[in-house]
Amino acid sequence: MGELDKLRKAAADCTACPLYKNATQTVFGEGPEKAVVMLVGEQPGDQEDKQGHPFVGPAGRILDEALADAGIPRDKTYVTNAVKHFKWKARGKRRIHDKPNWSEVAACHPWLEGEIAAVQPRAIVALGATAARAVAGRTVAITRERGQPLESELAPVVVATFHPSAVLRAQDRRDEMQAALTDDLRVVAEHLK
């Protein structure tokens, strides 16, 4: 059994924070054990929680498109989240995303550290502010610092960019934000040449 399989099995029973109580399951990262690029999001969404896989919902489709346009094959990436359980609030019959607080991110941090240590990616892309803070260890202003390599000992290249769900929510700026996400992924692709 590989290191990621051991971590995935251990994380399935995680009760380090209260989020496990309302989530369907732990959604651990997926991808090749020695992926060149690791993509880190905030937390699983509704579809990810139901299916048990990261980035399979609408945000995953946005991410897939940006990766393809940037020339980074999705099957060569490891995708995960800073938080492994879906935090939500009810709105009628729908489960709506609720941003995890810092103690919930910190409770999951050992899982993320374990994933990074096992995969040893050449590049880490933090998708959104929560993921960027989890990866960089500090607050990252996405609009100001996106696409620029961040100082980190976790990988040779660490970049923060918009979360694909932010692209989905930005109705009037959607094309612009999709292009920015793709451009930031192209920065990563250039560093990998």
Buried (B, 14 or more C-beta within 10 A) or exposed (E): EEEBEEBBEBBEEBEBBEBBEBBBBBBBBBBBEEBBBBBBBBBBBBBBBBBBBBBBBBBBEBBBBBBEBBBBEBEBBBBBBBBBBBBBEEEEEEBEBBEBBEEBBBBBBBBBEBBBEBBEBBBBBBBBBBBBBBBBBEEBEBEEBBBEBBEBEBBEBBBBBBBBBBBBEBEEEBEEBBBBBBBBBBBBBEBBE
